[in-house]
Amino acid sequence: MRHTKAMFDDEIAFEVDVRILPTWRRHARIVASFDALAIGEAMRIVSDHEPRPLKSDFERLRPGQFVWLQSMLGNDTWEVLLRRIGESPVETLADLLARSAIFSTAKATTIEALERAATQREVARNESLCEQGTPWPYLGLVLRGGLRAIVTSPLGREHALYDVLSGESFGILDTIDGGVASARLIGITESTRVAIFPRSVVRSILQDDMRVARAINAQLAQRLRMVIDRFTAQTSLPTIGRVAGALLPYASPDAGLSKALPSLEGMTQGDLAVAAGTVKEVVNRTLAELEAGGAIERVAGRIVRLNRESLTQIVNNAFPGEAVG
């Protein structure tokens, strides 16, 4: 079993600020910098957009070789603390825990307790793992794939809050305050594998392992930032800006129309409507407008290519005061 060291600032080997580089040159620079790290060393990456495409590249190019700690700092500034670790010939639950955002600095006894208490489950695309407002006495960790947190208003309208990707946790708020599930969680990839841990076990760990307690607080703060950011977008941007913003996380950094990330393949217009805070009929019209402007390309109704630069310009040029869908 492998354990990673704490991510303190004085352990950062160097920083790569890619905001001055064209997006299509960023990933190669970051991968090369990562490869220059010694095992156990870490680097800080600063970017001007959510680094989901970068993480997807690392999962494909350097699987099992890194710990990824991501933060949205505000004002279009994102930070990733990326540590290089040694590969394990057989990937165990302990390895996955040690690479996760909240358990990467955990004590060995914490990892052992979580292993004993864990239950693993597979969640299909659009399958609900838990329902909003129902008892959910667990903390969960996405081991592979992804989940989306969705809330339903009293009028029955659904709104996406945030996505939970591999290495990230869910059920944090419910674990801390002991309440019911604050959102419905559904699978957003063909197959998502999760591990869940009883609330009682996690609360005991939080009393004993302050590094985990701090990491959970940090991730809870990140979720709050994401919800505020999404709320601001959905109450101020016109529909085209919201739809473009919902598509941006799936856009390759390559120049021009480029193949979308694989996780976009199963997204329907209904899913996109939930993510953008509108309805399916409005999304249909908006996608036609985006395609006419060269921001996306569809085949048989499915979005297959995205133009990151065009989508970014649409979001940046949108302004409050226009009617929203």
Residue frames relative to the residue before (quaternion, step in Angstrom):
aa qw qx qy qz dx dy dz
M 1.0000 0.0000 0.0000 0.0000 0.00 0.00 0.00
R 0.2726 -0.7712 0.5578 0.1404 3.56 -0.99 0.87
H 0.1152 -0.7687 0.6231 0.0867 3.53 -1.16 0.61
T 0.3047 -0.7489 0.5600 0.1808 3.56 -1.03 0.76
K 0.5045 -0.6409 0.4897 0.3082 3.53 -1.25 0.45
A 0.6329 -0.5222 0.4001 0.4083 3.54 -1.26 0.30
M 0.4274 -0.7065 0.5132 0.2340 3.55 -1.14 0.74
F 0.1199 0.7981 -0.5805 0.1086 3.61 0.36 1.14
D 0.6484 -0.5505 0.3580 0.3853 3.57 -1.15 0.61
D 0.6883 0.4897 -0.3105 0.4358 3.60 0.93 -0.77
E 0.6158 0.5233 -0.3617 0.4649 3.60 1.25 0.02
I 0.5052 0.6452 -0.4320 0.3767 3.61 1.24 -0.08
A 0.3713 -0.7516 0.5035 0.2093 3.58 -0.63 1.14
F 0.7716 -0.1996 0.1464 0.5859 3.58 0.98 -0.83
E 0.3761 -0.7106 0.5529 0.2190 3.54 -1.34 0.27
V 0.1274 -0.7546 0.6387 0.0803 3.54 -1.14 0.75
D 0.0938 -0.7777 0.6212 0.0211 3.58 -0.55 1.20
V 0.1483 -0.8464 0.5092 0.0480 3.56 -0.23 1.30
R 0.4185 0.7406 -0.4553 0.2627 3.58 1.23 0.00
I 0.6699 0.4880 -0.3074 0.4676 3.60 1.16 -0.46
L 0.6456 0.5227 -0.3157 0.4586 3.59 1.27 -0.16
P 0.5434 -0.5577 0.4895 0.3925 3.62 -1.15 0.45
T 0.6044 -0.6057 0.3661 0.3657 3.59 -0.97 0.80
W 0.6768 0.5181 -0.3115 0.4202 3.61 0.98 -0.76
R 0.6760 0.4604 -0.3039 0.4886 3.61 1.25 -0.13
R 0.5263 0.6994 -0.3847 0.2930 3.56 1.24 -0.36
H 0.7018 0.5062 -0.3098 0.3941 3.59 0.69 -1.03
A 0.6410 0.5234 -0.3302 0.4540 3.58 0.94 -0.83
R 0.6416 0.5221 -0.3162 0.4645 3.58 1.02 -0.84
I 0.6828 0.4888 -0.2933 0.4570 3.59 0.90 -0.91
V 0.6504 0.5094 -0.3236 0.4613 3.61 0.91 -0.87
A 0.6501 0.5092 -0.3195 0.4648 3.60 0.95 -0.83
S 0.6495 0.5048 -0.3148 0.4735 3.59 1.00 -0.79
F 0.6309 0.5284 -0.3277 0.4641 3.58 1.01 -0.80
D 0.6683 0.5095 -0.3026 0.4497 3.58 0.91 -0.89
A 0.6367 0.5260 -0.3290 0.4579 3.59 1.20 -0.44
L 0.5401 0.6189 -0.4050 0.4016 3.60 1.23 -0.21
A 0.4100 -0.6450 0.5776 0.2866 3.53 -1.22 0.55
I 0.6307 -0.5071 0.4029 0.4275 3.59 -1.19 0.40
G 0.7745 0.3001 -0.2529 0.4962 3.56 -0.82 1.05
E 0.6186 0.5359 -0.3539 0.4526 3.60 1.20 -0.35
A 0.2166 -0.7771 0.5817 0.1045 3.54 -1.24 0.52
M 0.1775 -0.7522 0.6234 0.1189 3.53 -1.31 0.43
R 0.3183 -0.7143 0.5858 0.2126 3.55 -1.26 0.46
I 0.1385 -0.7720 0.6180 0.0548 3.55 -0.93 1.00
V 0.1080 -0.7727 0.6232 0.0537 3.58 -0.93 0.90
S 0.0086 0.8101 -0.5822 0.0686 3.56 -0.77 1.09
D 0.4350 -0.6968 0.5083 0.2587 3.55 -1.31 0.27
H 0.7545 0.2467 -0.2146 0.5690 3.60 1.20 0.36
E 0.6666 -0.4823 0.3656 0.4351 3.56 -1.25 0.34
P 0.3267 -0.8038 0.4659 0.1736 3.62 -0.57 1.10
R 0.1709 0.8142 -0.5386 0.1332 3.59 0.97 0.76
P 0.6531 0.4953 -0.3482 0.4549 3.67 0.87 -0.73
L 0.6266 0.5322 -0.3392 0.4572 3.60 1.05 -0.70
K 0.6542 0.4984 -0.3200 0.4703 3.58 0.92 -0.83
S 0.6177 0.5400 -0.3400 0.4597 3.58 1.02 -0.77
D 0.6461 0.5139 -0.3145 0.4686 3.59 1.01 -0.82
F 0.6677 0.4959 -0.3100 0.4606 3.59 0.92 -0.85
E 0.6389 0.5187 -0.3341 0.4596 3.59 1.00 -0.73
R 0.6806 0.4663 -0.2789 0.4915 3.57 1.16 -0.60
L 0.7691 0.3974 -0.1906 0.4628 3.58 0.89 -0.97
R 0.8056 0.1445 -0.0467 0.5727 3.61 1.03 -0.77
P 0.0397 0.8463 -0.5306 0.0256 3.62 0.78 0.96
G 0.8507 0.1703 -0.1337 0.4790 3.54 -1.00 0.88
Q 0.6305 0.5731 -0.3203 0.4140 3.59 1.27 0.14
F 0.7765 0.3303 -0.1565 0.5132 3.59 1.21 -0.01
V 0.2576 -0.6775 0.6578 0.2046 3.49 -1.43 0.33
W 0.1524 -0.8129 0.5620 0.0141 3.55 -0.79 1.12
L 0.0252 0.7816 -0.6211 0.0520 3.58 -0.62 1.16
Q 0.0726 -0.8447 0.5286 -0.0437 3.55 -0.33 1.30
S 0.0082 -0.8002 0.5994 -0.0180 3.57 -1.01 0.83
M 0.2680 -0.7002 0.6355 0.1849 3.53 -1.15 0.74
L 0.1974 -0.8315 0.5141 0.0730 3.58 -0.50 1.20
G 0.5753 -0.5852 0.3791 0.4277 3.59 1.27 -0.26
N 0.8067 0.2464 -0.2060 0.4961 3.55 -1.32 0.39
D 0.6465 -0.5526 0.3070 0.4271 3.56 0.93 0.98
T 0.5326 0.5946 -0.4243 0.4275 3.57 1.02 0.80
W 0.0364 -0.7853 0.6173 -0.0297 3.54 -0.80 1.12
E 0.1517 -0.7796 0.6039 0.0666 3.53 -1.12 0.73
V 0.0645 -0.7600 0.6449 0.0487 3.55 -1.09 0.77
L 0.1690 -0.7226 0.6609 0.1122 3.54 -0.99 0.91
L 0.0537 -0.8315 0.5497 -0.0595 3.53 -0.42 1.29
R 0.0719 -0.8089 0.5835 0.0046 3.57 -0.58 1.17
R 0.3357 -0.7253 0.5658 0.2029 3.55 -1.02 0.83
I 0.0331 -0.7931 0.6080 -0.0167 3.57 -0.89 0.99
G 0.5842 -0.5874 0.4325 0.3559 3.54 -1.26 0.33
E 0.5121 -0.6442 0.4774 0.3081 3.54 -1.12 0.67
S 0.2730 -0.7342 0.5983 0.1685 3.55 -1.22 0.60
P 0.4821 -0.6926 0.4414 0.3051 3.64 -0.77 0.92
V 0.7635 0.1497 -0.0920 0.6214 3.58 1.15 -0.65
E 0.2818 -0.7898 0.5246 0.1471 3.57 -0.50 1.21
T 0.1229 -0.8038 0.5815 0.0257 3.55 -0.57 1.21
L 0.6694 -0.4534 0.3764 0.4524 3.56 -1.30 0.09
A 0.6067 0.5570 -0.3561 0.4415 3.59 1.05 -0.69
D 0.6331 0.5209 -0.3334 0.4654 3.60 1.00 -0.76
L 0.6732 0.4970 -0.2952 0.4611 3.58 0.91 -0.93
L 0.6299 0.5225 -0.3302 0.4703 3.57 1.03 -0.75
A 0.6899 0.4976 -0.2787 0.4457 3.57 0.93 -0.94
R 0.6843 0.4409 -0.2880 0.5044 3.60 1.25 -0.28
S 0.5426 0.6498 -0.3923 0.3599 3.60 1.23 -0.11
A 0.6702 -0.5412 0.3452 0.3725 3.54 -1.26 0.52
I 0.7920 0.3296 -0.1908 0.4772 3.62 0.86 -0.78
F 0.7470 0.3847 -0.2341 0.4891 3.62 1.14 -0.33
S 0.4137 0.7397 -0.4596 0.2656 3.61 1.24 0.05
T 0.7456 0.3430 -0.2126 0.5304 3.61 1.17 -0.45
A 0.3776 0.7710 -0.4526 0.2412 3.58 1.27 0.17
K 0.5704 -0.5613 0.4753 0.3655 3.54 -1.28 0.44
A 0.6243 -0.5322 0.4114 0.3972 3.57 -1.24 0.43
T 0.6440 0.5240 -0.3260 0.4521 3.60 1.02 -0.75
T 0.6046 0.5476 -0.3502 0.4603 3.58 1.14 -0.63
I 0.6537 0.5091 -0.3097 0.4664 3.59 0.88 -0.96
E 0.6591 0.5123 -0.3083 0.4562 3.59 0.93 -0.87
A 0.6578 0.5020 -0.3132 0.4660 3.59 0.95 -0.83
L 0.6542 0.5050 -0.3128 0.4681 3.58 0.99 -0.79
E 0.6172 0.5414 -0.3427 0.4566 3.59 0.99 -0.77
R 0.6776 0.4978 -0.2989 0.4513 3.60 0.88 -0.91
A 0.7480 0.4349 -0.2183 0.4513 3.58 0.98 -0.87
A 0.5547 0.6853 -0.3677 0.2957 3.58 1.21 -0.49
T 0.0948 -0.7120 0.6901 0.0890 3.49 -1.35 0.61
Q 0.2031 -0.7915 0.5661 0.1085 3.58 -0.86 0.96
R 0.0550 -0.8010 0.5961 -0.0069 3.54 -1.10 0.82
E 0.3128 -0.7008 0.6059 0.2098 3.54 -1.28 0.49
V 0.1078 -0.7859 0.6081 0.0299 3.58 -0.95 0.93
A 0.3321 -0.7540 0.5349 0.1872 3.60 -0.70 1.07
R 0.6691 -0.4753 0.3722 0.4335 3.57 -1.29 0.27
N 0.8431 0.1097 -0.1506 0.5045 3.57 -0.93 1.07
E 0.4856 0.6243 -0.4630 0.4001 3.62 1.20 0.20
S 0.3922 -0.7185 0.5268 0.2290 3.58 -1.01 0.82
L 0.2925 -0.7406 0.5806 0.1696 3.53 -0.93 0.93
C 0.7738 -0.0854 0.0481 0.6258 3.56 1.08 -0.76
E 0.3858 -0.7336 0.5218 0.2016 3.56 -1.21 0.56
Q 0.5868 -0.5861 0.4434 0.3400 3.52 -1.12 0.76
G 0.8368 0.2269 -0.1728 0.4674 3.55 -0.99 0.90
T 0.6203 0.5149 -0.3541 0.4740 3.60 1.25 0.14
P 0.6235 -0.5367 0.3909 0.4127 3.61 -1.16 0.44
W 0.0708 0.7747 -0.6233 0.0797 3.58 -0.93 0.93
P 0.0011 -0.8626 0.5052 -0.0271 3.60 0.37 1.24
Y 0.5535 0.5992 -0.3920 0.4254 3.58 0.86 0.97
L 0.2507 -0.6520 0.6765 0.2333 3.46 -1.43 0.31
G 0.1447 -0.8202 0.5503 0.0594 3.58 -0.89 0.90
L 0.1713 -0.7507 0.6299 0.1017 3.53 -1.32 0.45
V 0.3354 -0.7187 0.5712 0.2114 3.58 -0.89 0.95
L 0.2311 -0.7911 0.5573 0.1010 3.56 -0.66 1.15
R 0.7829 -0.0525 0.0643 0.6166 3.57 1.13 -0.70
G 0.7597 0.3380 -0.2564 0.4928 3.59 -0.97 0.83
G 0.3682 -0.7331 0.5252 0.2262 3.56 -1.04 -0.74
L 0.2318 -0.7412 0.6163 0.1307 3.54 -1.31 0.50
R 0.2120 -0.7445 0.6122 0.1610 3.56 -1.27 0.37
A 0.2958 -0.7373 0.5832 0.1695 3.56 -0.97 0.93
I 0.0190 -0.8096 0.5833 -0.0628 3.58 -0.67 1.18
V 0.1379 -0.7688 0.6174 0.0937 3.56 -1.00 0.83
T 0.2588 -0.7509 0.5914 0.1395 3.55 -1.15 0.72
S 0.3889 -0.7321 0.5138 0.2210 3.56 -0.77 1.06
P 0.6740 -0.4786 0.3586 0.4337 3.62 -1.24 0.23
L 0.6738 0.4764 -0.2941 0.4823 3.61 1.19 -0.49
G 0.5950 -0.6214 0.3441 0.3760 3.57 1.28 0.10
R 0.5259 0.6272 -0.4194 0.3926 3.60 1.23 0.15
E 0.3144 -0.7741 0.5272 0.1552 3.55 -0.88 0.99
H 0.0634 -0.7800 0.6224 0.0103 3.55 -1.13 0.79
A 0.3529 -0.7213 0.5575 0.2108 3.58 -0.89 0.96
L 0.2904 -0.7688 0.5479 0.1562 3.57 -0.94 0.92
Y 0.7454 -0.2405 0.2248 0.5797 3.58 0.80 -1.05
D 0.3965 -0.6712 0.5658 0.2686 3.54 -1.36 0.24
V 0.2291 -0.7328 0.6245 0.1428 3.54 -1.21 0.63
L 0.1209 -0.8330 0.5395 0.0221 3.57 -0.38 1.25
S 0.7470 -0.3989 0.2649 0.4612 3.58 -1.29 0.15
G 0.7844 0.2813 -0.2472 0.4944 3.53 -0.94 0.98
E 0.6610 0.4873 -0.3042 0.4827 3.59 1.29 -0.13
S 0.4079 -0.7366 0.5039 0.1925 3.54 -1.21 0.60
F 0.1340 -0.7658 0.6235 0.0829 3.53 -1.30 0.40
G 0.7145 0.4072 -0.3252 0.4667 3.55 -1.25 0.43
I 0.3313 0.7741 -0.4895 0.2268 3.60 1.23 0.33
L 0.6670 0.5041 -0.3081 0.4539 3.58 0.82 -1.00
D 0.6802 0.4960 -0.2890 0.4558 3.56 0.90 -0.96
T 0.6230 0.5320 -0.3348 0.4656 3.58 1.13 -0.66
I 0.6996 0.4882 -0.2781 0.4414 3.57 0.89 -0.94
D 0.8096 0.2889 -0.1610 0.4849 3.61 0.77 -0.98
G 0.4727 -0.7135 0.4210 0.3002 3.61 1.24 -0.07
G 0.4900 0.6852 -0.4202 0.3374 3.57 1.25 0.23
V 0.6761 -0.4572 0.3761 0.4386 3.54 -1.34 -0.17
A 0.6982 -0.4513 0.3330 0.4449 3.56 -1.29 0.20
S 0.3660 -0.7651 0.4938 0.1919 3.57 -0.75 1.07
A 0.7954 0.0972 -0.0455 0.5965 3.59 1.23 -0.32
R 0.4812 -0.5994 0.5362 0.3487 3.53 -1.33 0.24
L 0.1886 -0.7802 0.5889 0.0948 3.56 -0.99 0.86
I 0.0079 -0.8034 0.5948 -0.0262 3.58 -0.76 1.06
G 0.5403 -0.6073 0.4750 0.3370 3.54 -1.24 0.50
I 0.1648 -0.8022 0.5678 0.0831 3.59 -0.98 0.84
T 0.6815 0.3663 -0.2998 0.5581 3.58 1.27 0.22
E 0.7298 -0.4428 0.2805 0.4388 3.54 -1.26 0.37
S 0.7775 -0.0638 0.0500 0.6237 3.55 1.04 -0.79
T 0.0797 -0.7876 0.6109 0.0096 3.55 -0.81 1.06
R 0.1655 -0.7806 0.5969 0.0836 3.55 -0.86 0.98
V 0.0407 -0.8042 0.5927 -0.0169 3.55 -0.86 1.01
A 0.2164 -0.7049 0.6489 0.1878 3.50 -1.37 0.32
I 0.1034 -0.7915 0.5999 0.0551 3.57 -0.94 0.85
F 0.1846 -0.7844 0.5905 0.0446 3.51 -1.12 0.88
P 0.5227 -0.6514 0.4345 0.3372 3.64 -0.81 0.89
R 0.5983 -0.5995 0.4098 0.3387 3.53 -1.04 0.88
S 0.6457 0.5422 -0.3310 0.4236 3.59 0.92 -0.86
V 0.6463 0.5108 -0.3194 0.4684 3.59 1.00 -0.79
V 0.6724 0.4994 -0.3000 0.4567 3.57 0.90 -0.93
R 0.6506 0.5139 -0.3312 0.4504 3.60 0.92 -0.81
S 0.6221 0.5278 -0.3339 0.4722 3.58 1.07 -0.70
I 0.6372 0.5240 -0.3178 0.4674 3.58 1.02 -0.83
L 0.6511 0.5331 -0.3213 0.4344 3.60 0.95 -0.87
Q 0.6300 0.5241 -0.3311 0.4678 3.59 1.16 -0.54
D 0.7580 0.4147 -0.1830 0.4691 3.55 1.12 -0.75
D 0.7853 0.2747 -0.1177 0.5422 3.59 1.09 -0.70
M 0.2310 -0.8288 0.4962 0.1164 3.56 0.00 1.31
R 0.5779 0.5749 -0.3926 0.4260 3.61 1.11 -0.49
V 0.6526 0.4875 -0.3115 0.4893 3.57 0.99 -0.80
A 0.6281 0.5365 -0.3404 0.4493 3.60 0.96 -0.80
R 0.6677 0.4856 -0.3067 0.4737 3.60 0.93 -0.85
A 0.6530 0.5210 -0.3156 0.4501 3.59 0.99 -0.84
I 0.6412 0.5087 -0.3221 0.4757 3.59 1.04 -0.76
N 0.6357 0.5169 -0.3309 0.4682 3.60 0.97 -0.79
A 0.6502 0.5178 -0.3170 0.4568 3.58 0.99 -0.84
Q 0.6831 0.4683 -0.3055 0.4698 3.60 0.91 -0.81
L 0.6107 0.5342 -0.3533 0.4658 3.60 1.07 -0.65
A 0.6366 0.5139 -0.3234 0.4754 3.59 1.03 -0.77
Q 0.6336 0.5292 -0.3285 0.4589 3.59 1.02 -0.77
R 0.6382 0.5192 -0.3297 0.4631 3.58 0.97 -0.80
L 0.6352 0.5192 -0.3315 0.4659 3.57 0.99 -0.79
R 0.6317 0.5225 -0.3333 0.4657 3.61 0.96 -0.80
M 0.6651 0.5103 -0.3054 0.4516 3.57 0.92 -0.91
V 0.6545 0.5045 -0.3140 0.4675 3.58 0.95 -0.85
I 0.6440 0.5090 -0.3230 0.4710 3.61 0.96 -0.83
D 0.6517 0.5197 -0.3114 0.4563 3.57 0.95 -0.90
R 0.6762 0.4805 -0.2923 0.4758 3.58 0.93 -0.88
F 0.6330 0.5256 -0.3356 0.4587 3.58 0.97 -0.81
T 0.6462 0.5239 -0.3188 0.4542 3.58 0.95 -0.89
A 0.6631 0.5056 -0.3042 0.4605 3.57 0.94 -0.91
Q 0.7205 0.4656 -0.2657 0.4399 3.57 0.84 -0.96
T 0.7153 0.4151 -0.2677 0.4943 3.60 1.17 -0.34
S 0.7649 0.3622 -0.2031 0.4924 3.60 1.20 -0.14
L 0.7048 0.4648 -0.2853 0.4537 3.62 1.00 -0.71
P 0.5075 -0.5969 0.5091 0.3564 3.59 -1.16 0.51
T 0.7148 -0.4782 0.2928 0.4180 3.56 -1.22 0.43
I 0.6619 0.5158 -0.3296 0.4326 3.59 0.85 -0.88
G 0.6394 0.5180 -0.3256 0.4657 3.58 1.08 -0.66
R 0.6628 0.4998 -0.3097 0.4636 3.57 1.02 -0.78
V 0.6553 0.4941 -0.3182 0.4746 3.60 0.96 -0.81
A 0.6396 0.5110 -0.3258 0.4729 3.59 0.96 -0.84
G 0.6589 0.5129 -0.3035 0.4590 3.59 0.99 -0.82
A 0.6478 0.5130 -0.3141 0.4675 3.59 1.07 -0.72
L 0.6841 0.4801 -0.2794 0.4728 3.59 1.16 -0.59
L 0.5363 0.6854 -0.3869 0.3048 3.58 1.11 -0.66
P 0.6547 0.5244 -0.3527 0.4147 3.67 0.85 -0.75
Y 0.6945 0.4595 -0.2687 0.4841 3.59 1.22 -0.41
A 0.5465 0.6440 -0.3817 0.3753 3.59 1.29 -0.01
S 0.4596 -0.6672 0.5240 0.2629 3.54 -0.98 0.94
P 0.5055 -0.6431 0.4713 0.3298 3.60 -1.15 0.49
D 0.4769 0.6903 -0.4363 0.3250 3.60 1.23 -0.22
A 0.5733 -0.6108 0.4283 0.3389 3.56 -1.18 0.60
G 0.8164 0.2553 -0.1916 0.4812 3.56 -1.17 0.65
L 0.7270 -0.3594 0.3127 0.4944 3.54 -1.27 -0.39
S 0.0459 0.8095 -0.5767 0.0996 3.56 -0.55 1.21
K 0.6593 -0.5317 0.3620 0.3893 3.53 -1.19 0.58
A 0.4414 -0.7025 0.4993 0.2498 3.55 -0.90 1.00
L 0.6213 -0.5207 0.4164 0.4118 3.56 -1.23 0.39
P 0.6220 -0.5882 0.3639 0.3670 3.61 -1.04 0.73
S 0.6239 0.5768 -0.3460 0.3980 3.59 1.06 -0.67
L 0.5932 0.5657 -0.3740 0.4338 3.62 1.23 -0.21
E 0.4939 0.7224 -0.4070 0.2616 3.58 1.18 -0.58
G 0.7770 0.3643 -0.1964 0.4742 3.57 0.87 -0.86
M 0.4765 0.6843 -0.4446 0.3271 3.61 1.22 0.04
T 0.2408 -0.7703 0.5789 0.1160 3.55 -0.79 1.07
Q 0.6637 -0.4705 0.3767 0.4430 3.56 -1.29 0.11
G 0.6109 0.5461 -0.3466 0.4567 3.57 1.10 -0.62
D 0.6392 0.5130 -0.3187 0.4760 3.58 1.01 -0.83
L 0.6672 0.5023 -0.2975 0.4626 3.55 0.96 -0.89
A 0.6078 0.5487 -0.3485 0.4561 3.58 1.09 -0.69
V 0.6445 0.5052 -0.3188 0.4772 3.59 0.98 -0.82
A 0.6738 0.5039 -0.2978 0.4509 3.59 0.93 -0.91
A 0.7438 0.4008 -0.2115 0.4914 3.59 1.07 -0.77
G 0.4540 -0.7125 0.4392 0.3055 3.59 1.23 -0.06
T 0.6060 0.5106 -0.3769 0.4795 3.58 0.97 0.85
V 0.5458 -0.5996 0.4566 0.3661 3.60 -1.17 -0.49
K 0.7064 -0.5105 0.2999 0.3879 3.54 -1.24 0.55
E 0.6513 0.5322 -0.3269 0.4309 3.59 0.91 -0.86
V 0.6550 0.4969 -0.3062 0.4799 3.58 1.02 -0.79
V 0.6222 0.5366 -0.3384 0.4587 3.59 1.02 -0.77
N 0.6273 0.5517 -0.3396 0.4321 3.58 0.95 -0.85
R 0.6802 0.4718 -0.2835 0.4840 3.59 0.92 -0.89
T 0.6633 0.5172 -0.3068 0.4454 3.57 0.99 -0.85
L 0.6342 0.5246 -0.3353 0.4585 3.59 1.00 -0.74
A 0.6208 0.5283 -0.3390 0.4696 3.58 1.04 -0.74
E 0.6513 0.5068 -0.3091 0.4726 3.58 1.03 -0.79
L 0.6534 0.5038 -0.3106 0.4719 3.60 0.98 -0.83
E 0.6568 0.5056 -0.3158 0.4619 3.58 0.98 -0.80
A 0.6422 0.5231 -0.3233 0.4576 3.59 0.97 -0.81
G 0.7149 0.4382 -0.2509 0.4837 3.58 1.11 -0.65
G 0.5588 -0.6510 0.3717 0.3546 3.59 1.26 0.13
A 0.4736 0.6881 -0.4377 0.3327 3.60 1.21 0.27
I 0.7887 0.1030 -0.0585 0.6033 3.59 1.18 -0.53
E 0.1682 -0.7410 0.6324 0.1505 3.53 -1.36 0.19
R 0.1385 -0.8018 0.5783 0.0584 3.57 -0.90 0.93
V 0.1074 -0.7426 0.6569 0.0739 3.51 -1.28 0.58
A 0.8313 -0.0542 -0.0219 0.5527 3.56 -0.67 1.15
G 0.7414 -0.4382 0.2175 0.4593 3.55 0.99 0.88
R 0.6521 0.5024 -0.3115 0.4747 3.59 1.25 -0.25
I 0.4344 -0.6759 0.5257 0.2794 3.57 -1.00 0.79
V 0.0739 -0.8274 0.5566 0.0097 3.60 -0.63 1.09
R 0.7924 0.1516 -0.0874 0.5844 3.60 1.14 -0.54
L 0.1195 -0.7779 0.6157 0.0388 3.51 -1.17 0.77
N 0.2628 -0.7283 0.6101 0.1684 3.54 -1.18 0.65
R 0.3409 -0.7857 0.4777 0.1958 3.58 -0.16 1.30
E 0.6614 0.5200 -0.3172 0.4376 3.58 0.87 -0.91
S 0.6709 0.4917 -0.3042 0.4643 3.59 0.93 -0.87
L 0.6537 0.5086 -0.3160 0.4628 3.59 0.92 -0.87
T 0.6435 0.5251 -0.3175 0.4576 3.57 0.99 -0.85
Q 0.6522 0.5124 -0.3147 0.4616 3.59 0.95 -0.84
I 0.6335 0.5314 -0.3316 0.4542 3.58 1.02 -0.80
V 0.6620 0.4911 -0.3051 0.4770 3.57 0.94 -0.87
N 0.6982 0.4861 -0.2784 0.4458 3.58 0.85 -0.94
N 0.7041 0.4638 -0.2652 0.4678 3.58 1.10 -0.69
A 0.5242 0.6182 -0.4241 0.4039 3.57 1.24 -0.26
F 0.0688 -0.8112 0.5805 0.0163 3.57 -1.06 0.66
P 0.6134 -0.5639 0.3984 0.3834 3.59 -1.17 0.54
G 0.6738 0.5307 -0.3717 0.3553 3.50 -1.30 0.40
E 0.6219 0.5179 -0.3632 0.4617 3.59 1.19 -0.34
A 0.5907 -0.5676 0.4278 0.3821 3.54 -1.20 0.44
V 0.2354 -0.7635 0.5865 0.1328 3.55 -1.04 0.77
G 0.5403 -0.6554 0.4300 0.3061 3.53 -1.20 0.59
